[in-house]
Amino acid sequence: MDDAIREGIQVFVIGPTPTGVPEFDAEVKHLSEGFADVVKRRQLTYVDCFGPLVAHEGWLEEVNDSPRRLPGQVGYGLIAWLVLNRGWFEWLELAEKD
């Protein structure tokens, strides 16, 4: 990330998603918090996916039903919604100007 910044590349960071397994999610939460801290210190855009999805019924249903703990259509739609509504347009400098 720091190399990209030095090269003038704009950075947009999307955090990890919950697994639906409480023991693993404790570690994923810690990882997500670490990402958020690093990104904040560098004044970059960070989309937290863990917090909004950790208790989301649709997310949990899909990852719990998947043998590989992967989301389906609902889960990927939720990630897309988070990205689009938590800084994507601002990062692209396409935000509406008042």
Biopython code that builds the backbone (N, CA, C, O; Angstrom):
import numpy as np
from Bio.PDB.StructureBuilder import StructureBuilder

atoms = [
    (1, "MET", "N", (0.825, -1.165, 0.000)),
    (1, "MET", "CA", (0.000, 0.000, 0.000)),
    (1, "MET", "C", (0.882, 1.245, 0.000)),
    (1, "MET", "O", (0.645, 2.182, -0.762)),
    (2, "ASP", "N", (1.887, 1.248, 0.849)),
    (2, "ASP", "CA", (2.765, 2.414, 0.889)),
    (2, "ASP", "C", (3.516, 2.599, -0.422)),
    (2, "ASP", "O", (3.742, 3.731, -0.851)),
    (3, "ASP", "N", (3.904, 1.505, -1.062)),
    (3, "ASP", "CA", (4.563, 1.615, -2.362)),
    (3, "ASP", "C", (3.616, 2.214, -3.396)),
    (3, "ASP", "O", (4.022, 3.052, -4.202)),
    (4, "ALA", "N", (2.374, 1.793, -3.374)),
    (4, "ALA", "CA", (1.387, 2.349, -4.305)),
    (4, "ALA", "C", (1.208, 3.843, -4.068)),
    (4, "ALA", "O", (1.140, 4.624, -5.016)),
    (5, "ILE", "N", (1.133, 4.232, -2.809)),
    (5, "ILE", "CA", (0.980, 5.655, -2.479)),
    (5, "ILE", "C", (2.174, 6.445, -2.983)),
    (5, "ILE", "O", (2.009, 7.518, -3.565)),
    (6, "ARG", "N", (3.388, 5.920, -2.765)),
    (6, "ARG", "CA", (4.600, 6.606, -3.239)),
    (6, "ARG", "C", (4.600, 6.757, -4.758)),
    (6, "ARG", "O", (5.138, 7.727, -5.291)),
    (7, "GLU", "N", (3.999, 5.800, -5.444)),
    (7, "GLU", "CA", (3.941, 5.842, -6.908)),
    (7, "GLU", "C", (2.784, 6.701, -7.416)),
    (7, "GLU", "O", (2.599, 6.837, -8.625)),
    (8, "GLY", "N", (2.008, 7.277, -6.505)),
    (8, "GLY", "CA", (0.897, 8.135, -6.898)),
    (8, "GLY", "C", (-0.371, 7.380, -7.265)),
    (8, "GLY", "O", (-1.269, 7.939, -7.895)),
    (9, "ILE", "N", (-0.448, 6.121, -6.876)),
    (9, "ILE", "CA", (-1.628, 5.312, -7.165)),
    (9, "ILE", "C", (-2.650, 5.520, -6.058)),
    (9, "ILE", "O", (-2.333, 5.376, -4.878)),
    (10, "GLN", "N", (-3.872, 5.858, -6.439)),
    (10, "GLN", "CA", (-4.921, 6.035, -5.442)),
    (10, "GLN", "C", (-5.308, 4.679, -4.869)),
    (10, "GLN", "O", (-5.478, 3.706, -5.603)),
    (11, "VAL", "N", (-5.443, 4.631, -3.558)),
    (11, "VAL", "CA", (-5.723, 3.369, -2.877)),
    (11, "VAL", "C", (-7.130, 3.388, -2.289)),
    (11, "VAL", "O", (-7.544, 4.365, -1.663)),
    (12, "PHE", "N", (-7.850, 2.301, -2.498)),
    (12, "PHE", "CA", (-9.197, 2.098, -1.959)),
    (12, "PHE", "C", (-9.183, 0.712, -1.329)),
    (12, "PHE", "O", (-8.967, -0.282, -2.022)),
    (13, "VAL", "N", (-9.411, 0.638, -0.032)),
    (13, "VAL", "CA", (-9.269, -0.627, 0.685)),
    (13, "VAL", "C", (-10.638, -1.149, 1.130)),
    (13, "VAL", "O", (-11.426, -0.442, 1.758)),
    (14, "ILE", "N", (-10.887, -2.405, 0.781)),
    (14, "ILE", "CA", (-12.112, -3.084, 1.198)),
    (14, "ILE", "C", (-11.714, -4.138, 2.213)),
    (14, "ILE", "O", (-10.884, -5.003, 1.933)),
    (15, "GLY", "N", (-12.308, -4.062, 3.388)),
    (15, "GLY", "CA", (-11.945, -4.960, 4.478)),
    (15, "GLY", "C", (-12.497, -6.361, 4.320)),
    (15, "GLY", "O", (-13.335, -6.620, 3.455)),
    (16, "PRO", "N", (-12.019, -7.262, 5.166)),
    (16, "PRO", "CA", (-12.456, -8.659, 5.109)),
    (16, "PRO", "C", (-13.895, -8.827, 5.567)),
    (16, "PRO", "O", (-14.437, -7.996, 6.296)),
    (17, "THR", "N", (-14.493, -9.908, 5.125)),
    (17, "THR", "CA", (-15.877, -10.215, 5.477)),
    (17, "THR", "C", (-15.912, -11.311, 6.543)),
    (17, "THR", "O", (-14.971, -12.096, 6.655)),
    (18, "PRO", "N", (-16.985, -11.366, 7.320)),
    (18, "PRO", "CA", (-17.107, -12.420, 8.330)),
    (18, "PRO", "C", (-17.326, -13.791, 7.698)),
    (18, "PRO", "O", (-17.839, -13.910, 6.585)),
    (19, "THR", "N", (-16.925, -14.818, 8.437)),
    (19, "THR", "CA", (-17.052, -16.195, 7.949)),
    (19, "THR", "C", (-18.323, -16.872, 8.435)),
    (19, "THR", "O", (-18.760, -17.866, 7.856)),
    (20, "GLY", "N", (-18.915, -16.341, 9.491)),
    (20, "GLY", "CA", (-20.060, -16.990, 10.111)),
    (20, "GLY", "C", (-19.656, -17.991, 11.174)),
    (20, "GLY", "O", (-20.515, -18.613, 11.799)),
    (21, "VAL", "N", (-18.351, -18.158, 11.389)),
    (21, "VAL", "CA", (-17.830, -19.052, 12.422)),
    (21, "VAL", "C", (-17.267, -18.168, 13.540)),
    (21, "VAL", "O", (-16.244, -17.512, 13.338)),
    (22, "PRO", "N", (-17.905, -18.135, 14.704)),
    (22, "PRO", "CA", (-17.504, -17.203, 15.762)),
    (22, "PRO", "C", (-16.016, -17.234, 16.116)),
    (22, "PRO", "O", (-15.421, -16.179, 16.337)),
    (23, "GLU", "N", (-15.404, -18.420, 16.174)),
    (23, "GLU", "CA", (-13.984, -18.485, 16.525)),
    (23, "GLU", "C", (-13.113, -17.787, 15.478)),
    (23, "GLU", "O", (-12.167, -17.079, 15.824)),
    (24, "PHE", "N", (-13.435, -17.988, 14.209)),
    (24, "PHE", "CA", (-12.689, -17.331, 13.147)),
    (24, "PHE", "C", (-13.003, -15.842, 13.087)),
    (24, "PHE", "O", (-12.120, -15.019, 12.845)),
    (25, "ASP", "N", (-14.259, -15.509, 13.309)),
    (25, "ASP", "CA", (-14.671, -14.119, 13.191)),
    (25, "ASP", "C", (-14.046, -13.224, 14.249)),
    (25, "ASP", "O", (-13.896, -12.023, 14.023)),
    (26, "ALA", "N", (-13.684, -13.774, 15.384)),
    (26, "ALA", "CA", (-12.956, -12.976, 16.381)),
    (26, "ALA", "C", (-11.628, -12.514, 15.782)),
    (26, "ALA", "O", (-11.210, -11.376, 15.998)),
    (27, "GLU", "N", (-10.975, -13.385, 15.040)),
    (27, "GLU", "CA", (-9.711, -13.028, 14.385)),
    (27, "GLU", "C", (-9.938, -12.089, 13.202)),
    (27, "GLU", "O", (-9.165, -11.156, 12.984)),
    (28, "VAL", "N", (-11.002, -12.341, 12.442)),
    (28, "VAL", "CA", (-11.312, -11.478, 11.298)),
    (28, "VAL", "C", (-11.636, -10.067, 11.788)),
    (28, "VAL", "O", (-11.239, -9.085, 11.160)),
    (29, "LYS", "N", (-12.351, -9.965, 12.898)),
    (29, "LYS", "CA", (-12.659, -8.656, 13.464)),
    (29, "LYS", "C", (-11.370, -7.917, 13.828)),
    (29, "LYS", "O", (-11.228, -6.728, 13.544)),
    (30, "HIS", "N", (-10.450, -8.617, 14.448)),
    (30, "HIS", "CA", (-9.165, -8.019, 14.819)),
    (30, "HIS", "C", (-8.413, -7.549, 13.563)),
    (30, "HIS", "O", (-7.841, -6.459, 13.547)),
    (31, "LEU", "N", (-8.420, -8.375, 12.527)),
    (31, "LEU", "CA", (-7.780, -8.021, 11.266)),
    (31, "LEU", "C", (-8.430, -6.787, 10.648)),
    (31, "LEU", "O", (-7.737, -5.877, 10.193)),
    (32, "SER", "N", (-9.747, -6.761, 10.634)),
    (32, "SER", "CA", (-10.478, -5.625, 10.073)),
    (32, "SER", "C", (-10.163, -4.337, 10.823)),
    (32, "SER", "O", (-9.971, -3.286, 10.212)),
    (33, "GLU", "N", (-10.112, -4.423, 12.136)),
    (33, "GLU", "CA", (-9.770, -3.238, 12.941)),
    (33, "GLU", "C", (-8.356, -2.764, 12.637)),
    (33, "GLU", "O", (-8.102, -1.560, 12.594)),
    (34, "GLY", "N", (-7.439, -3.691, 12.428)),
    (34, "GLY", "CA", (-6.069, -3.327, 12.065)),
    (34, "GLY", "C", (-6.007, -2.642, 10.717)),
    (34, "GLY", "O", (-5.307, -1.642, 10.554)),
    (35, "PHE", "N", (-6.745, -3.182, 9.739)),
    (35, "PHE", "CA", (-6.810, -2.546, 8.426)),
    (35, "PHE", "C", (-7.342, -1.122, 8.553)),
    (35, "PHE", "O", (-6.780, -0.183, 7.989)),
    (36, "ALA", "N", (-8.422, -0.980, 9.294)),
    (36, "ALA", "CA", (-9.046, 0.337, 9.455)),
    (36, "ALA", "C", (-8.069, 1.334, 10.064)),
    (36, "ALA", "O", (-8.018, 2.488, 9.640)),
    (37, "ASP", "N", (-7.297, 0.904, 11.048)),
    (37, "ASP", "CA", (-6.328, 1.787, 11.693)),
    (37, "ASP", "C", (-5.237, 2.220, 10.716)),
    (37, "ASP", "O", (-4.904, 3.403, 10.644)),
    (38, "VAL", "N", (-4.691, 1.287, 9.978)),
    (38, "VAL", "CA", (-3.630, 1.604, 9.016)),
    (38, "VAL", "C", (-4.144, 2.568, 7.950)),
    (38, "VAL", "O", (-3.471, 3.539, 7.604)),
    (39, "VAL", "N", (-5.333, 2.295, 7.437)),
    (39, "VAL", "CA", (-5.907, 3.135, 6.387)),
    (39, "VAL", "C", (-6.226, 4.532, 6.913)),
    (39, "VAL", "O", (-6.000, 5.525, 6.223)),
    (40, "LYS", "N", (-6.751, 4.607, 8.130)),
    (40, "LYS", "CA", (-7.081, 5.912, 8.720)),
    (40, "LYS", "C", (-5.828, 6.763, 8.880)),
    (40, "LYS", "O", (-5.850, 7.957, 8.581)),
    (41, "ARG", "N", (-4.742, 6.164, 9.347)),
    (41, "ARG", "CA", (-3.496, 6.923, 9.533)),
    (41, "ARG", "C", (-2.955, 7.439, 8.214)),
    (41, "ARG", "O", (-2.233, 8.437, 8.189)),
    (42, "ARG", "N", (-3.285, 6.788, 7.138)),
    (42, "ARG", "CA", (-2.823, 7.227, 5.819)),
    (42, "ARG", "C", (-3.868, 8.080, 5.100)),
    (42, "ARG", "O", (-3.664, 8.495, 3.959)),
    (43, "GLN", "N", (-4.975, 8.334, 5.770)),
    (43, "GLN", "CA", (-6.069, 9.154, 5.241)),
    (43, "GLN", "C", (-6.581, 8.615, 3.900)),
    (43, "GLN", "O", (-6.756, 9.359, 2.935)),
    (44, "LEU", "N", (-6.814, 7.302, 3.873)),
    (44, "LEU", "CA", (-7.331, 6.643, 2.683)),
    (44, "LEU", "C", (-8.761, 6.186, 2.921)),
    (44, "LEU", "O", (-9.266, 6.245, 4.042)),
    (45, "THR", "N", (-9.399, 5.734, 1.867)),
    (45, "THR", "CA", (-10.763, 5.239, 1.968)),
    (45, "THR", "C", (-10.747, 3.766, 2.366)),
    (45, "THR", "O", (-10.031, 2.960, 1.771)),
    (46, "TYR", "N", (-11.547, 3.421, 3.384)),
    (46, "TYR", "CA", (-11.662, 2.037, 3.852)),
    (46, "TYR", "C", (-13.134, 1.675, 3.969)),
    (46, "TYR", "O", (-13.918, 2.417, 4.561)),
    (47, "VAL", "N", (-13.503, 0.542, 3.410)),
    (47, "VAL", "CA", (-14.864, 0.044, 3.529)),
    (47, "VAL", "C", (-14.845, -1.138, 4.499)),
    (47, "VAL", "O", (-14.279, -2.191, 4.205)),
    (48, "ASP", "N", (-15.469, -0.944, 5.647)),
    (48, "ASP", "CA", (-15.593, -2.003, 6.636)),
    (48, "ASP", "C", (-16.726, -2.922, 6.206)),
    (48, "ASP", "O", (-17.886, -2.511, 6.188)),
    (49, "CYS", "N", (-16.404, -4.148, 5.865)),
    (49, "CYS", "CA", (-17.434, -5.134, 5.520)),
    (49, "CYS", "C", (-17.750, -6.023, 6.710)),
    (49, "CYS", "O", (-18.836, -6.599, 6.778)),
    (50, "PHE", "N", (-16.823, -6.145, 7.644)),
    (50, "PHE", "CA", (-17.025, -7.040, 8.770)),
    (50, "PHE", "C", (-18.168, -6.566, 9.666)),
    (50, "PHE", "O", (-19.115, -7.312, 9.913)),
    (51, "GLY", "N", (-18.082, -5.332, 10.148)),
    (51, "GLY", "CA", (-19.081, -4.806, 11.078)),
    (51, "GLY", "C", (-20.515, -4.900, 10.579)),
    (51, "GLY", "O", (-21.383, -5.406, 11.290)),
    (52, "PRO", "N", (-20.778, -4.418, 9.363)),
    (52, "PRO", "CA", (-22.149, -4.470, 8.871)),
    (52, "PRO", "C", (-22.662, -5.875, 8.558)),
    (52, "PRO", "O", (-23.873, -6.094, 8.546)),
    (53, "LEU", "N", (-21.763, -6.831, 8.305)),
    (53, "LEU", "CA", (-22.207, -8.158, 7.871)),
    (53, "LEU", "C", (-22.145, -9.232, 8.948)),
    (53, "LEU", "O", (-22.741, -10.296, 8.785)),
    (54, "VAL", "N", (-21.440, -8.979, 10.040)),
    (54, "VAL", "CA", (-21.204, -10.026, 11.032)),
    (54, "VAL", "C", (-22.499, -10.601, 11.610)),
    (54, "VAL", "O", (-22.538, -11.775, 11.979)),
    (55, "ALA", "N", (-23.544, -9.802, 11.693)),
    (55, "ALA", "CA", (-24.819, -10.295, 12.233)),
    (55, "ALA", "C", (-25.950, -10.200, 11.206)),
    (55, "ALA", "O", (-27.121, -10.348, 11.555)),
    (56, "HIS", "N", (-25.599, -9.953, 9.939)),
    (56, "HIS", "CA", (-26.619, -9.796, 8.900)),
    (56, "HIS", "C", (-27.211, -11.160, 8.540)),
    (56, "HIS", "O", (-26.485, -12.079, 8.161)),
    (57, "GLU", "N", (-28.511, -11.279, 8.661)),
    (57, "GLU", "CA", (-29.208, -12.550, 8.454)),
    (57, "GLU", "C", (-28.951, -13.144, 7.069)),
    (57, "GLU", "O", (-28.648, -14.332, 6.956)),
    (58, "GLY", "N", (-29.068, -12.336, 6.023)),
    (58, "GLY", "CA", (-28.861, -12.835, 4.663)),
    (58, "GLY", "C", (-27.433, -13.303, 4.430)),
    (58, "GLY", "O", (-27.202, -14.338, 3.804)),
    (59, "TRP", "N", (-26.478, -12.533, 4.938)),
    (59, "TRP", "CA", (-25.067, -12.907, 4.814)),
    (59, "TRP", "C", (-24.808, -14.238, 5.509)),
    (59, "TRP", "O", (-24.238, -15.158, 4.922)),
    (60, "LEU", "N", (-25.230, -14.327, 6.754)),
    (60, "LEU", "CA", (-24.966, -15.530, 7.542)),
    (60, "LEU", "C", (-25.630, -16.764, 6.950)),
    (60, "LEU", "O", (-25.056, -17.853, 6.969)),
    (61, "GLU", "N", (-26.828, -16.596, 6.429)),
    (61, "GLU", "CA", (-27.521, -17.732, 5.818)),
    (61, "GLU", "C", (-26.712, -18.285, 4.652)),
    (61, "GLU", "O", (-26.548, -19.497, 4.520)),
    (62, "GLU", "N", (-26.208, -17.387, 3.808)),
    (62, "GLU", "CA", (-25.462, -17.856, 2.637)),
    (62, "GLU", "C", (-24.116, -18.484, 3.007)),
    (62, "GLU", "O", (-23.779, -19.557, 2.508)),
    (63, "VAL", "N", (-23.348, -17.829, 3.873)),
    (63, "VAL", "CA", (-22.032, -18.399, 4.205)),
    (63, "VAL", "C", (-22.172, -19.686, 5.021)),
    (63, "VAL", "O", (-21.336, -20.583, 4.908)),
    (64, "ASN", "N", (-23.213, -19.781, 5.833)),
    (64, "ASN", "CA", (-23.420, -21.005, 6.601)),
    (64, "ASN", "C", (-23.911, -22.157, 5.727)),
    (64, "ASN", "O", (-23.683, -23.320, 6.060)),
    (65, "ASP", "N", (-24.580, -21.852, 4.615)),
    (65, "ASP", "CA", (-25.061, -22.882, 3.699)),
    (65, "ASP", "C", (-23.996, -23.321, 2.687)),
    (65, "ASP", "O", (-24.163, -24.332, 2.006)),
    (66, "SER", "N", (-22.920, -22.567, 2.593)),
    (66, "SER", "CA", (-21.874, -22.866, 1.616)),
    (66, "SER", "C", (-20.789, -23.737, 2.244)),
    (66, "SER", "O", (-20.285, -23.410, 3.318)),
    (67, "PRO", "N", (-20.424, -24.836, 1.594)),
    (67, "PRO", "CA", (-19.357, -25.684, 2.145)),
    (67, "PRO", "C", (-18.012, -24.963, 2.210)),
    (67, "PRO", "O", (-17.154, -25.329, 3.013)),
    (68, "ARG", "N", (-17.823, -23.947, 1.376)),
    (68, "ARG", "CA", (-16.568, -23.181, 1.386)),
    (68, "ARG", "C", (-16.712, -21.846, 2.111)),
    (68, "ARG", "O", (-15.807, -21.012, 2.064)),
    (69, "ARG", "N", (-17.853, -21.641, 2.786)),
    (69, "ARG", "CA", (-18.117, -20.424, 3.558)),
    (69, "ARG", "C", (-18.121, -19.173, 2.675)),
    (69, "ARG", "O", (-17.670, -18.106, 3.092)),
    (70, "LEU", "N", (-18.632, -19.318, 1.463)),
    (70, "LEU", "CA", (-18.688, -18.205, 0.520)),
    (70, "LEU", "C", (-20.104, -17.656, 0.422)),
    (70, "LEU", "O", (-21.072, -18.402, 0.569)),
    (71, "PRO", "N", (-20.230, -16.358, 0.174)),
    (71, "PRO", "CA", (-21.558, -15.789, -0.014)),
    (71, "PRO", "C", (-22.105, -16.163, -1.384)),
    (71, "PRO", "O", (-21.389, -16.663, -2.252)),
    (72, "GLY", "N", (-23.384, -15.906, -1.544)),
    (72, "GLY", "CA", (-24.047, -16.082, -2.832)),
    (72, "GLY", "C", (-24.465, -14.727, -3.363)),
    (72, "GLY", "O", (-23.816, -13.716, -3.097)),
    (73, "GLN", "N", (-25.538, -14.712, -4.105)),
    (73, "GLN", "CA", (-26.012, -13.483, -4.741)),
    (73, "GLN", "C", (-26.311, -12.389, -3.718)),
    (73, "GLN", "O", (-25.926, -11.235, -3.911)),
    (74, "VAL", "N", (-26.983, -12.742, -2.652)),
    (74, "VAL", "CA", (-27.316, -11.745, -1.624)),
    (74, "VAL", "C", (-26.039, -11.178, -1.007)),
    (74, "VAL", "O", (-25.898, -9.964, -0.859)),
    (75, "GLY", "N", (-25.119, -12.059, -0.651)),
    (75, "GLY", "CA", (-23.880, -11.625, -0.007)),
    (75, "GLY", "C", (-23.047, -10.714, -0.882)),
    (75, "GLY", "O", (-22.559, -9.678, -0.429)),
    (76, "TYR", "N", (-22.885, -11.102, -2.135)),
    (76, "TYR", "CA", (-22.111, -10.249, -3.037)),
    (76, "TYR", "C", (-22.825, -8.926, -3.303)),
    (76, "TYR", "O", (-22.183, -7.893, -3.490)),
    (77, "GLY", "N", (-24.146, -8.964, -3.320)),
    (77, "GLY", "CA", (-24.911, -7.719, -3.444)),
    (77, "GLY", "C", (-24.694, -6.807, -2.242)),
    (77, "GLY", "O", (-24.603, -5.587, -2.383)),
    (78, "LEU", "N", (-24.612, -7.407, -1.065)),
    (78, "LEU", "CA", (-24.351, -6.619, 0.144)),
    (78, "LEU", "C", (-22.969, -5.980, 0.103)),
    (78, "LEU", "O", (-22.810, -4.816, 0.468)),
    (79, "ILE", "N", (-21.975, -6.734, -0.338)),
    (79, "ILE", "CA", (-20.626, -6.163, -0.457)),
    (79, "ILE", "C", (-20.642, -5.007, -1.452)),
    (79, "ILE", "O", (-20.075, -3.947, -1.184)),
    (80, "ALA", "N", (-21.292, -5.209, -2.605)),
    (80, "ALA", "CA", (-21.365, -4.144, -3.611)),
    (80, "ALA", "C", (-22.047, -2.905, -3.039)),
    (80, "ALA", "O", (-21.604, -1.782, -3.280)),
    (81, "TRP", "N", (-23.122, -3.108, -2.282)),
    (81, "TRP", "CA", (-23.830, -1.972, -1.682)),
    (81, "TRP", "C", (-22.906, -1.222, -0.730)),
    (81, "TRP", "O", (-22.854, 0.007, -0.752)),
    (82, "LEU", "N", (-22.182, -1.956, 0.101)),
    (82, "LEU", "CA", (-21.261, -1.303, 1.039)),
    (82, "LEU", "C", (-20.207, -0.491, 0.296)),
    (82, "LEU", "O", (-19.937, 0.655, 0.657)),
    (83, "VAL", "N", (-19.616, -1.070, -0.729)),
    (83, "VAL", "CA", (-18.579, -0.361, -1.492)),
    (83, "VAL", "C", (-19.156, 0.895, -2.132)),
    (83, "VAL", "O", (-18.567, 1.972, -2.037)),
    (84, "LEU", "N", (-20.295, 0.760, -2.776)),
    (84, "LEU", "CA", (-20.881, 1.904, -3.470)),
    (84, "LEU", "C", (-21.339, 3.008, -2.523)),
    (84, "LEU", "O", (-21.346, 4.182, -2.894)),
    (85, "ASN", "N", (-21.719, 2.640, -1.314)),
    (85, "ASN", "CA", (-22.270, 3.624, -0.385)),
    (85, "ASN", "C", (-21.321, 4.050, 0.724)),
    (85, "ASN", "O", (-21.707, 4.813, 1.610)),
    (86, "ARG", "N", (-20.103, 3.575, 0.686)),
    (86, "ARG", "CA", (-19.135, 3.931, 1.728)),
    (86, "ARG", "C", (-17.850, 4.515, 1.150)),
    (86, "ARG", "O", (-16.771, 4.319, 1.707)),
    (87, "GLY", "N", (-17.964, 5.228, 0.042)),
    (87, "GLY", "CA", (-16.805, 5.955, -0.447)),
    (87, "GLY", "C", (-16.392, 5.750, -1.885)),
    (87, "GLY", "O", (-15.477, 6.428, -2.354)),
    (88, "TRP", "N", (-17.031, 4.839, -2.607)),
    (88, "TRP", "CA", (-16.613, 4.562, -3.977)),
    (88, "TRP", "C", (-16.687, 5.788, -4.878)),
    (88, "TRP", "O", (-15.720, 6.117, -5.565)),
    (89, "PHE", "N", (-17.829, 6.459, -4.874)),
    (89, "PHE", "CA", (-18.002, 7.612, -5.764)),
    (89, "PHE", "C", (-17.103, 8.775, -5.365)),
    (89, "PHE", "O", (-16.586, 9.491, -6.223)),
    (90, "GLU", "N", (-16.920, 8.959, -4.069)),
    (90, "GLU", "CA", (-16.015, 10.007, -3.598)),
    (90, "GLU", "C", (-14.583, 9.682, -4.020)),
    (90, "GLU", "O", (-13.843, 10.572, -4.442)),
    (91, "TRP", "N", (-14.193, 8.425, -3.910)),
    (91, "TRP", "CA", (-12.847, 8.002, -4.296)),
    (91, "TRP", "C", (-12.609, 8.251, -5.783)),
    (91, "TRP", "O", (-11.515, 8.639, -6.191)),
    (92, "LEU", "N", (-13.641, 8.024, -6.582)),
    (92, "LEU", "CA", (-13.551, 8.283, -8.020)),
    (92, "LEU", "C", (-13.750, 9.759, -8.360)),
    (92, "LEU", "O", (-13.679, 10.162, -9.521)),
    (93, "GLU", "N", (-14.000, 10.547, -7.325)),
    (93, "GLU", "CA", (-14.280, 11.976, -7.481)),
    (93, "GLU", "C", (-15.515, 12.205, -8.353)),
    (93, "GLU", "O", (-15.558, 13.117, -9.178)),
    (94, "LEU", "N", (-16.520, 11.344, -8.144)),
    (94, "LEU", "CA", (-17.773, 11.465, -8.868)),
    (94, "LEU", "C", (-18.935, 11.835, -7.953)),
    (94, "LEU", "O", (-20.095, 11.783, -8.360)),
    (95, "ALA", "N", (-18.616, 12.210, -6.719)),
    (95, "ALA", "CA", (-19.669, 12.551, -5.763)),
    (95, "ALA", "C", (-20.410, 13.787, -6.230)),
    (95, "ALA", "O", (-19.841, 14.691, -6.841)),
    (96, "GLU", "N", (-21.701, 13.798, -5.924)),
    (96, "GLU", "CA", (-22.499, 14.973, -6.267)),
    (96, "GLU", "C", (-21.986, 16.181, -5.501)),
    (96, "GLU", "O", (-21.691, 16.106, -4.308)),
    (97, "LYS", "N", (-21.891, 17.262, -6.192)),
    (97, "LYS", "CA", (-21.455, 18.525, -5.577)),
    (97, "LYS", "C", (-22.684, 19.364, -5.246)),
    (97, "LYS", "O", (-23.577, 19.521, -6.079)),
    (98, "ASP", "N", (-22.726, 19.894, -4.046)),
    (98, "ASP", "CA", (-23.867, 20.756, -3.671)),
    (98, "ASP", "C", (-23.639, 22.161, -4.131)),
    (98, "ASP", "O", (-24.484, 23.028, -3.908)),
]
sb = StructureBuilder()
sb.init_structure("model")
sb.init_model(0)
sb.init_chain("A")
sb.init_seg("    ")
for serial, (resi, resn, name, xyz) in enumerate(atoms, 1):
    if name == "N":
        sb.init_residue(resn, " ", resi, " ")
    sb.init_atom(name, np.array(xyz, "f"), 0.0, 1.0, " ", f" {name:<3s}", serial, name[0])
structure = sb.get_structure()
